[in-house]
Amino acid sequence: MRVGYRSAVLSAILLAVAACETAQCQVRISTTDPAQIGQRTVSRSRTLVVEVLMQPLPLYRVRAQEWGRVLQELGYAPRFRAPQPGEKMRIEQQQRAGRSVVVVVGGMTPSGAITIGNRDYSVTDKAELEKLLKNLQESGSEEPGKDPRWGLTEQQFAQLRELLRPPLTGSVKLSTPGITLRALRLPRSLPVTWSEGAFEWSLKPAPKSAPAELELTDVSRGTAIAIILAQYGLGFRPVLTRSGFALEVVAGGEGDNLWPIGWKTEEQTADLVPRYLRSLPFAVEDADVEVVIETIADHLEIPSFYSTASLSAGGVTPAGLLYSRDGKISPFRMLREMGEKLGLGFSVRADEAGRVFLWVTTADESAVFAKRFAHVRDNR
């Protein structure tokens, strides 16, 4: 597209709507309610340490040998030992040398069963025990599909949200993921760790699809980190540690139970961004879709960000697509029309501080996000 034509597109649209009201950005964002949010888990591998507390008696030693063989067949190297004074059975997540470790401390009953969590497992319960340990290794949870708060209590979740609320200032240059995250100078209360499946990514350069830098001024810390990681095909999950929280980087997208890239608001989008549903004259032929998107974002007076890794993998990079339209149409219907024709997904979301922005991704990723927050009504 010619530069002059691109400028004409921008000017024509912005002049046509100059009298519209400005957008309001005081927002209530939705919560992650375990009973209401659907999700699936991403396959990944944490280090899992299995310890079994037992009495130092001959019968227990015989059972320990039997259990040792069973657990080794499942791929684990258990440690059988006597409990320390006052020690209790537990499941806890730790950070060791920058890696996430799940420590499972169970106990052996007089009958020879192993107690983990709230259940006793006999040797014949091998399949059920394997499923439990696999869930703990992959997600840190006994039942990952029922734990959208990543094992955090409501109070802990609220505390973490506060830590992720402060805004960033300035632009962020994209280098390797490890260097980029270190450049954010996150507080010590939010250390970054890498899952085994994502650790090798920390040293890789940014993909060709990623921008050289992102302007993230005033974007809250949590959403900014999620936006940055999305450029690499990564995301993060919170991990509870003995000293507070850590952010564990994993490979995945919208459907992998990661910290969301912004949140769906409880208010209707049209109430937050009045121009969203108001029609305006729009006449272009074979316009660059990225220019159209940026024009709409400018009109709505909100920033826009792209999931470049997902868009590139889906073969729907906006800069390589064209769009034609002639007539009056609202930004909402225009984005929906482009999405249906070109396989793109658009949504107005809010960061942890309630600031709204436009997120651009693939239609599939957008649908997963919409399903995850389907309990939040946004009637138009």
VEXVO-777190 format. One record per residue: residue in one letter; x, y, z of N, C-alpha, C, O, CB in turn. Coordinates in steps of 0.02 Angstrom, whole numbers, plus 50000, padded with zeros to 5 digits. Glycine has a CB too. Layout:
# VEXVO-777190
AXYZXYZXYZXYZXYZ
...
This chain:
# VEXVO-777190
M500424994050000500005000050000500445006250000500945006550036499535000050061
R500255011349960500645017549957500575021350023500045021150054500415021949899
V501105024750043501105028550106500575033950104500225035050154501795031650119
G500505037350046500005042550040499295039950049498885043150081500055045949973
Y499175034150021498515031150028498375029150100497815030050126498455025049982
R498895026250133498815024350203498645030450246498205030050289499455020950229
S498975035850234498835042050271498125044550258497785047050302499345047450254
A497915043850195497245046050177496715041950214496205044650235497135045550101
V496845035350220496375031050257496305033450328495755034150354496605023750255
L496875034550361496865036750430496515043450438496095044250482497575037250456
S496685048150395496405054850401495655054950390495285058250427496735059550351
A495425051350339494715051350323494295048650379493765051350395494595047350260
I494535043250410494145040150463494145044450525493625045450556494405033150478
L494735046950544494785050750605494405057350601494105059550650495515052150621
L494395060550542494025066750534493275065550538492905069850562494205070050468
A493055059850514492335058450513492045057450582491445058050592492205052350472
V492485055950632492225054350698492515058950751492505057250811492375047150716
A492765064750731493115069150778492665071550834492905073250888493395075050742
A492005071750822491555074450873491325069250924490955070950970490955077450840
C491555063050917491315057750963491605058751033492115062151041491495050850936
E491295055751082491525056251151492145052051162492275047351125490975054251199
T492515053751213493105049851230492905043751269492385043651301493615054051270
A493325038451266493175032251301493305032851376493765036351397493575026451272
Q492905029351415493005029151488493325022651507493145017451480492325030151526
C493815022751553494205016751568494195014751642494675011751665494905017851546
Q493675016251678493615013751746493245007151741492645006951726493235018851793
V493585001751754493324995151735493344990351793493814990351833493714992351676
R492834986051799492854980351844493014974251801492664972751753492174979351883
I493554970851818493744965151778493494958751811493384958451871494504964851768
S493404953751770493104947551794493594943651836494204944851834492864943351736
T493334938951875493754934751917493794927751889493394925951846493494934651989
T494274923851913494324916851892493944912551942494224910551993495064914551886
D493324911251927492904907251970492974899851951492814898051895492154909451966
P493224895551996493344888551978492724885051951492784880451912493594884752038
A492134887151972491524883751950491294886251882490834883351853490974884752000
Q491604891551856491334894751796491814895051738491594896351681491104901551813
I492444894051748492924894951694493154888251667493424884151705493524899051718
G493054886951603493294880951572494014881651551494244887251539492864879051512
Q494384876251548495084876651530495334869751511494994864751520495504879651588
R495924869451484496274863151474497004864251494497244869951495496224860551399
T497344858951511498034859751534498524858651478498394854751432498174854851592
V499084862151481499614861251433500094855951459500254855851518499984867951418
S500314851651415500784846451436501464849451449501784852151404500824840851383
R501694848951509502344851451527502614847351585502244843451614502314858951545
S503244848151602503554843851652503894848051705504374851651690504044839151619
R503664847551767504014850351823504424844751855504304838851841503524853551875
T504884846551897505244841451935504794839351992504524843552029505924844151962
L504704832852000504274830152052504704826052100505034821352079503704825852022
V504684827852163505054824252216504544820552259504084823752286505494829052259
V504624814052266504154809952305504514807252367505034803852361503874804052263
E504244808852425504504806252488503944802952527503374805352526504824811952530
V504094797352559503584793652597503834792852669504364789952681503444786652565
L503434795452715503594794852786503364788152812502804785952796503284800652826
M503784784652852503594778152878503954776752944504454780052960503744772452827
Q503704772052979504024770053042504614765353028504574761352981503514766653089
P505144765753067505744761553055505644754453082506004752353127506364764753087
L505154750853054505004743953075505074739253015504974741452959504294743553106
P505224732853027505334728152971504754727852922504864727552862505454721252999
L504124727852948503544727352903503524733252855503374732452795502894726952943
Y503674739252880503664745152838504224744752785504134746952728503754751552881
R504804741952805505354741452756505174736752698505354738152641505994738852791
V504814731452714504604726752661504124730352613504184729652552504264720552691
R503654733952642503174737752600503534743152559503344744452502502634740952644
A504044746152588504414751352553504764748552491504784751752439504924754652599
Q505024742452497505344739252439504844738052383504984739052324505684732652459
E504244735752403503724734452353503504740952320503444741252259503114731052386
W503394746152360503194752652333503754755752291503614759152241502994757352389
G504364754552310504924757152271504914754652200505034758452152505584755352304
R504774748152192504744745252125504164748252085504234749952026504664737552128
V503574749052118502994751752084503124758952060502984760552002502374751652131
L503384763052104503504770052086504054770852034504034775251992503674774152148
Q504554766552038505084766751987504804764851918505024767651868505664762152006
E504334760151916504004758451853503624764351824503554764951764503534752451863
L503384768751868503024774751846503494780451828503274785651805502544777051901
G504144779451839504634784551820504854789051877505144794351864504354788651767
Y504724787151940504914791351997505404787652042505404781452046504284793352037
A505834791552075506324788752121506144790852192506384795952216507054791052103
P505714786952226505464789152292506004788452346506474784552340504854785052311
R505914792352399506344791952458505904789952517505424793452533506724798652471
F506074784552550505704782252609506114784052671506714782552674505564774552605
R505794787252719506174789652778505714790352838505094790552831506534796252763
A506024790952896505634792252957505464799652960505864803752937506034790053021
P504894801452987504704808552991505124812353041505344809553091503964809153009
Q505224818753028505534823253076505024824853131504424824353120505804829753041
P505254826853190504784828553243504284833853221504474839253199505164831153305
G503644832353225503114836953207502994837553132502564841453111503284843653232
E503344833653091503254834153018502594831252997502374826153024503834830652982
K502274834552948501634832252923501684830652848502134833052814501094837652935
M501214826552825501164825252753500944831652718500574835652747500674819352738
R501164832652656501014838952622501184838352548501534833752526501414844752654
I500924843152510501104844252440501264851552433500844855852446500524842052390
E501884853252413502074860252409502504861452347502854857052323502444862352472
Q502464867652323502874869752266503454873852291503374878252333502444873652215
Q504034872552264504644875952284505024878452222504884876352166505084871352326
Q505494882852233505944885152181506654882952198506914884552252505904892952173
R506954879252154507634876752164508044878352102507924875652048507644869152179
A508534882752110508974884752054508574887351995508724885851938509404878852032
G508054891252011507654894251958507154889551926506824891551877508094896951906
R507084883551951506614878651923506044877451972506124878152032506964872051905
S505464875551945504884873951986504914866652007504994862151965504224875551949
V504844865452071504874858652098504254857452140504084861452184505524857552140
V503914851852128503344849852168503584844352216503814839052193502744847452124
V503534845652281503754840852331503134837452360502694840752389504164844252387
V503094830852352502534826852378502794822852437503214818452428502234822252322
V502544824352496502734820552556502124816752579501664819652608503004825352613
G502124810252567501574806052587501754802052649502274803152680501374801352531
G501324797452667501454793252725501224786152714500744784952677501124796152787
M501554781352746501364774352740500934772352799501124773452857501984769752734
T500364769252785499914766952838500134760152863500524756752829499184766752812
P499894757952921500074751252946499884745652898500184740252899499744749953013
S499374746852856499164741652808499604741552746499524737152703498434742852788
G500064746352740500504746552682500284751152626500614751552575500584739752655
A499724754652636499504759452585499894765952593500184767252646498734760852592
I499904769952540500234776452542499694781852540499254781752498500734777252482
T499754786452587499284792052591499584798152558500124800452578499084793552664
I499234800752507499444807052474498824811352468498314809152441499774805652403
G498864817452493498284821652493497754818852540497894817452598497994822452423
N497154817952514496604815452555496424808152540495874805852557495994819652545
R496884804552507496704797752487497274792852502497864794652498496534797552413
D497084786652518497554781152526497584777152461497074775752430497354776552586
Y498194775452441498294771652379498634764952397499154764852429498724775552328
S498324759552374498644753052381499034751552318498994755252269498114747452395
V499414746152319499814744252261499374742952201499584744052144500244738052277
T498764740652212498304739252156498004745552127497674745352075497754734652180
D498114751352160497854757752135498384761352093498414767552091497634762252194
K498794757552059499354760352022499134765551970499444770751963499744754751988
A498594764051933498354768651880498124775251909498284780651883497784765451840
E497744774951965497514781151996498094785252024498094791352019497014779552053
L498584781852054499164785352080499574788552024499824794152032499604780552121
E499634785051969500004787851912499674794151886500014799051870500054782651854
K499004794251883498644800151861498764806051909498874811651887497894798751855
L498734804651974498844809852024499534812952016499604819052014498754807052094
L500044808752013500734811252009500854814951943501224819851941501234805452016
K500534812751889500604816051825500294823051829500584827851804500274811951769
N499704823651860499384830151867499824834951907499904840751890498704829451900
L500104832351962500544836452003501164838751965501384844351973500744832752066
Q501444834251925502044835951887501904840951832502314845351819502344829651858
E501324840351800501174844751743500894851451764501034856451732500694841351697
S500484851551817500144857851833500214860051905499994865551923499424857051818
G500524855851948500584857752017499934856852056499884859052113500814864752023
S499434853752025498784852952057498564845752052498724842252004498254857652024
E498194843452104497944836652103497394835852050497324830552020497674834752171
E497004841152039496474841151989496524847451948496164852251961495764840552023
P496974847651897497094853851861496484856751827496424862851822497624852751810
G496024852551803495444855151769494954858751814494494862151790495094849551735
K495034858051880494594861351927494954866751966494714868852019494294856251975
D495514869051942495934873651981496164879551939496764880351927496534870052010
P495694883851916495904889551874496264894951913496514899751882495304892451841
R496304894351979496694899252018497394896552032497764899252073496344900952084
W497584891151998498264888552002498464886752074499034887852094498754893551975
G497994884052112498144881852179498144887352231498294886052289498794878652180
L497964893452212497964899052260497284899752293496764898552262498154905652224
T497294901752356496664903452389496414910152363496784913752329496754903652467
E495804911852379495524918252356495944924052382496064928952346494804918952379
Q496174923552444496584928952473497264929352438497494934852422496674927752548
Q497574923652426498214923652391498144926252321498574929952296498514916552390
F497594924452288497474926752220497414934352219497674937652174496854923552191
A497054937152268496974944452272497644947852285497784953152258496474946252327
Q498064944752327498724947552341499154947652278499504952552265499074943552396
L499124942252240499514942052179499264947252129499674950452095499474935052148
R498614948052123498344953052077498604960052095498744964052050497584952952079
E498674961452159498934967952180499664968652159499874974152139498874968752256
L500054963352164500754963552143500824964652068501314967452044501114957052163
L500314962452030500344962951957499974969151931499924970151871500044956751926
R499714973351976499334979151957499754985251936499544988751890498894981152013
P500334986651966500714992751949500884993051875501024987851845501354993051991
P500864999051845500994999651772501734999851756502145001651797500665005851746
L501884997951695502564998851668502625005851639502125009251629502734993451614
T503235007951626503345014351594503825013351536504345009951543503625019651644
G503665016251479504105015951421504015009751379503575005751391504815016351444
S504445009151330504425003551283504894998051306505364999151344504595005851211
V504764992051281505174986151298505454983251234505074981351189504754980851337
K506104982751229506424979651171506424972151179506564969551233507144982351162
L506264968651125506214961351127506864958251106507084958851048505644958951083
S507184954751152507784950851139507604943651152507054941551133508394953251184
T508034939751182507834933151205507334933951261507344939151295508454928851228
P506894929151272506404929951326506724931251394506474935351433505974923851331
G507274927851408507604928751472507854935851482507744938851534508174923951479
I508194938551431508464945351435507894950451438507924955351476508914946851375
T507374949351399506804954051398506464954551466506314960051489506304951951345
L506344948851498506024948951563506474952051616506234955551660505824941851584
R507124950751612507574953751661507584961351654507674964951703508284950951653
A507494963751592507494971051580506904974451613506914980551623507494972451505
L506384970651631505804973651663505944975551736505574979451766505214968951660
R506484972751764506674974151833506094972951881505894977251920506924981451840
L505824966951876505274965051921505514964951993506104963652006504974958251900
P505064966252040505284966052111505474959152133505284954152101504724968752156
R505864958752186506074952252211505484947952234505534941852238506554953152269
S504934951252248504334947552268504014943852210503544939952220503824952252298
L504264944952148503994941452089504564938452048504684940651992503584946252046
P504914933552075505444930352036505164926451977504604923851981505864925652080
V505544926051923505334922351863505704915751861506314915351870505484926551799
T505324910451850505614903751843505374900751778504884903151748505424899251903
W505704895451755505544892451690505384885151699505754881551733506124893351640
S504834882851669504694875751670505214872251626505534875351583503964874251644
E505294865751638505794862151599505634862451524506094862551483505834854851622
G504994862451507504804862651437504924869351404504954869851343504084860951430
A505004874651444505094881451416505784884251428505954889451401504574886151445
F506204880851468506854883651487507284885051426507624890151424507214878951534
E507284880551377507694881651318507484887851278507874890751242507674875451273
W506834889751286506594895651251506904902051278506954907051243505824896051256
S507114901851341507364908051373507984910751338508144916651345507524906751446
L508334906451301508954908451268508874909751193509344911951160509484903151278
K508264908551167508164909351095507994916651078507664920051117507594904751071
P508224919051021508044925951001507304926550986506964921550975508454928150940
A507064932650985506364933750969506224931250898506644932150854506174941250975
P505644928250886505484925850818505414931750770505324937450790504834921650819
K505464930150706505424935450655504754938950656504704944750637505544932450586
S504234935550679503564938550681503504943850735503064948150731503034933250691
A503944943650785503874948250842504124955250824504574955950783504274945650902
P503824960450853504064967250841504734968350876504914964550921503554972450866
A505094973350854505734974950886505644977250957506054975851001506114980250845
E505094980850969504944983151037504194984151044503824984650995505314989651052
L503964984551106503264985651123503204991751167503574992551215502954979351158
E502734996051150502595001951191502074999851244501494998851228502335007951148
L502294999251306501864996651359501765001551416501614999551472502164990151386
T501865007951402501755012951453501045012551481500555012351443501895020051425
D500985012451546500345012351582499985005551580499445004951607499895017551555
V500285000551548499984993851550500204990451614500794990551631500184989651486
S499744987351650499904984351714500414978651705500464975651651499274981651749
R500774977351758501334972751756501134965751732501474962851690501644972251825
G500584963051759500394956251740500214955651667500444951051633499814954051782
T499794960151642499594959951572500184961451527500244958351473499034964951559
A500624966051547501214967551506501654961451498501894960051443501614973351538
I501774957751552502174951651547501844946651501502184943451461502284948651618
A501184945851507500824941151465500864943151391500944938951348500084940651486
I500814949751377500864952151308501564950751281501634948451224500714959651305
I502074952151320502764950951298502874943651283503134941951230503264953251352
L502674939251328502784932051319502404929351259502624924551227502594928251382
A501814932351245501414930051188501784930951122501644927451073500754933751186
Q502264935651119502644936651058503114930751043503344929850987503044943151063
Y503244926751095503684920851088503294914251087503594908951079504184920751144
G502624914551095502244908451102502274905651172502204899651183502484903251053
L502394910151221502454908151291501924911651333501564916051309503154909851317
G501884909751395501454913051444501714911551513502264908651520500714910751437
F501344913351564501574911851632500994909751676500414911451664501934917851663
R501174906051728500714904151781501014905951848501624905451857500554896551777
P500604907951896500874909351962501014902952000500664897951993500384913752002
V501544903052040501734897452082501804899952153502134905052165502394894152057
L501494896552199501544898452270502194895552298502324889552292500934895952310
T502594899852329503224897752359503204899052434502734901852460503824901352325
R503724896852468503754897852541503794905252558503564907352611504344894152571
S504084909252514504164916452528503654920852492503664926952501504864918552507
G503204917952454502704921952419502494918752354502194913352353502974928852407
F502644922152298502444919752233503034919852185503524923452195501864924052205
A502984915752133503444916052077503034915652013502474913152014503974910252080
L503314918051958502984917751893503344912551852503924913451833502984924751857
E503004907051838503314901551800503144902251726502554902251707503084894651827
V503644902951684503544903651612503464896751581503854892151594504144907351580
V502944895951540502804889651506502634891151434502454896751416502224885851542
A502674886051392502474886651322501714885551318501454881051349502854881651276
G501374889751278500664888851271500314895151250500624900351238500364886451335
G499644894651244499244900251222498624901151264498614899351323499044899251150
E498104904051234497494905851271497164899851305496854900751358497004909051224
G497214893951277496864888251305497254883951352497044878451369496624884051251
D497834886451374498274882251415498294884351488498794883151523498964882451387
N497764887351512497704889351582498284893851604498534893251660497674883251627
L498494898351561498994903251578498664909351608498054910151604499414905151516
W499074913751638498814920151660498554923651597498924924351549499364924451697
P497924925951597497634928551535497964935051512498224938851552496894929651544
I497944936151447498204942351418497644947451423497284948751374498454941451343
G497574950351481497014954751494496404950751515496384944651507496854958951433
W495904954151542495324950951571494684953651538494664959551519495294951951647
K494184949551533493544951851508493214955951564493224953951622493094945951486
T492914961451545492614965851595491914963851612491564960551573492624973051570
E491694965751672491004964451692490514969251658489934967551648490934964951768
E490754975251641490334979951606490304978251531490744974851505490604987051615
Q489794980651498489754979851426490284984251393490424989751417489044981651400
T490574981751340491104985451306490864992351283491234997251287491354981551247
A490234992751260489974999151236489925004351292489945010351278489294998051205
D489865002151354489845006851410490535009551425490605015351446489545003551472
L491035005451414491725007551427492015011551369492395016351379492165001451441
V491835009551309492095012751248491485014751206491275010951163492575007951208
P491205020651218490575022651184490605022351108490095021051077490385029551204
R491175023451079491215023451006491185016450976491145015750915491855026850984
Y491215011351017491265004450993490685002450949490774998850900491314999751052
L490085004750966489485002750928489205008250884488685007350852488945000550976
R489545013850880489295019450840489565019150769490175018750758489485026150872
S489105019250721489305018650651489665024850627489535030450651488685017350607
L490115023850578490475029450548490595027750474490615021950456491145030750585
P490675032850433490815031550362491485028050354491985029950385490805038150321
F491495023050312492115019350301492125016850230491725012550211492195013450352
A492595019450191492635017450121493365016450102493735021250094492305022850075
V493575010150095494265008550075494235002550027493754998750027494715006950137
E494745001949987494794996349941495504993449947495994997049940494644998449868
D495534986949961496164983449969496624987050019497214988150006496524982749902
A496334988950076496724992250128497104987050169496864981550180496264996450174
D497704988850191498094984650234497724983650300497544988550334498804987650247
V497594977350319497184975950378497504978850441497144981150486497094968450386
E498164978650445498484981450505498344988950511498254991450567499244980250502
V498334992550454498174999650456497455000650478497315005250517498285002850387
V497004996450454496304996950474496224995850549495874999550583495874991850435
I496574990750576496534989350647496794995250688496484997350737496934983050664
E497364997950668497655003550705497205009650701497165013550749498355005150678
T496875010650644496415016150637495825015450685495615020250717496155016650564
I495565009350690495005008150736495235009250808494865012350847494745000950727
A495825006850826496075007750894496165015250909496005017550964496735004050904
D496425018950861496505026250870495825029550880495745033950922496875029350810
H495345027350841494665030150846494365028750915494035032950945494215027250791
L494485022650940494225020751006494635023651063494435023451121494195013251012
E495215026351046495675029351094495915024251146495945025751206495335035251129
I496075018351121496365013151164496965010151127496965010051065495845007651182
P497465007651163498035004451129497834997651101497344994651122498625003751177
S498224995351053498114988651025498754984651029499294987351022497864989150952
F498674978151040499244973651045499084967251007498494965351000499424972051119
Y499604963850982499514958050939499844951950968500374952350999499794959550869
S499524946250960499824939850977500214937350916499984932950880499274934651000
T500794940250905501154939150842501334931750831501314929450774501774943350839
A501514928150884501704921150875501104917050852501174912850807501974918350941
S500524918050883499924914350863499704916250793499514911850753499354915650913
L499724922650777499524924950710499984922050657499754919950604499514932650707
S500624922050670501104919350622501004911850613501014909350557501824920850644
A500904908250669500804901050664500154899350627500114894250593500784897950735
G499654903850633499024902750599499004905350528498504904450493498474905850638
G499544908550506499584911050438499104916750424498874917550367499444905550391
V498954920850475498484926350466498794932950491498454936850525497824924950503
T499424934150475499744940350494499364946250464499324946750403500484940350473
P499104950850505498694956350478499044960550425498724962750378498484960850535
A499694961550433500054965850385500054962950315500194966450267500774966850408
G499914956550308499904953550242499214952450213499134949250162500254947050243
L498704955250246498014954250225497714960850202497924966250222497604951350282
L497214960350158496874966250131496134966150148495834960850157496974966550054
Y495844972150152495144972750171494824978350131495114983750123495074973950248
S494214977150106493834982250069493154983150102492844978350124493764980249994
R492934989450105492284990850136492044997650113492435002350106492334990650214
D491394998350102491115004750081490435005550114489975001650101491055005150003
G490365010450157489735011650191489845013150265490405013050289489275005750183
K489295014450300489335015850372489335009250411488955004650396488745020350394
I489765008950460489825002850500490145004650567490545009250571490244997450463
S489965001050620490255002250686490914998550692491024993550657489765000050742
P491375000850734492004997250744491884989950765492244985550742492425000750798
F491384988750807491254981850828491094977450768491374972050760490674981750878
R490634979750724490434975650667490994975150616491064970050583489804978550634
M491394980350610491954980050564492464974850586492714970850545492294986950558
L492624974750651493094969850677492814962850670493174958150652493274971250750
R492164962050684491864955450677491864953150605491984947250591491144955450704
E491734957750560491724956050489492424953950465492494948950430491464961950447
M492924957750484493614956050465493814949350495494134945250463494104961450488
G493604948150558493774941850590493474935950555493814930850546493544941950661
E492844936550536492504930950502492804929650433492854923850412491764932350496
K492994934950398493264934050331493984931650331494194927850286493214940650293
L494374933850380495094932850378495374928150432495974926950434495434939350383
G494944925650475495184921050527495524924650585495944921650619495654916050497
L495344930950597495634934750651495154935050710494554933950702495814941950627
G495424936450769495004937150829495164943650864495754945350873495114931150877
F494654947350884494744953850917494344953850982493784951150985494514959650870
S494624956951033494244957851094494514963851133495114964951136494264951551138
V494054967551162494244973151206494304970251276493814967551303493714979051203
R494894970751305495034967751370495294973151418495434978751398495544962051363
A495364971251481495614975851532496214972751567496224966651578495064977651583
D496704976951584497264974351623497084974051697496514975451715497894978751613
E497554972151739497404971251811497184977751845496864977551897498014968451846
A497354983451816497164989951844496524992651813496304998151831497724994951836
G496224988951765495604991151734495694995351671495204997951646495214995051782
R496304996051645496404999851583496244995251524496474989551521497145002551578
V495844997851477495614993751421496084994251361496414999351352494914995651401
F496094988951320496494988851260496184983851211495754979851230497234986951276
L496404984151149496164979551097496684974151087497264975551073496024983351031
W496484967851094496934962151084496764958851018496184957351004496884957051142
V497274957650977497194954850910497544948050908498144947650922497474959550855
T497184942850892497464936150890497104932150835496764935150794497414932550959
T497174925650836496814921550787496094920450811495944921350870497174914650776
A495664918550764494964917350782494914911650833494504911950879494554915650719
D495324906450825495304900750871495504902850942495174901050990495764895150846
E496054906650948496274908851014495764913351046495634912951106496954912451008
S495464917751006494964922251032494344918451057494054920251108494754927250979
A494164913151022493584909051042493724905551108493264904851150493414903950988
V494334903351119494514900051181494454904951239494194903251292495234897151178
F494694911051230494644916151282493914917651297493724918251356495004922551260
A493504918351245492794919851255492454914351294492024915651336492444920951188
K492634908051280492334902451316492554902451389492164900951434492514895751283
R493184904051400493444904051468493074909151512492974907951572494194905651468
F492884914751483492534919951520491804920451499491514925951500492894926651511
A491514914951480490824915051454490324917051507489774919251491490634908251426
H490504916451572490034918151625489964925751633489514928051667490254915151690
V490414929651602490374936851606489934939351548490124938551490491084940151604
R489374942251563488904944551511489164950851477489404955451510488214945851541
D489114951051412489304956951373488804957751317488984957251258490044956351345
N488184959051334487644959351284487704965451240487874970851264486954959351319
R487584964651177487604970251130486924970951098486824975451056488174969251075
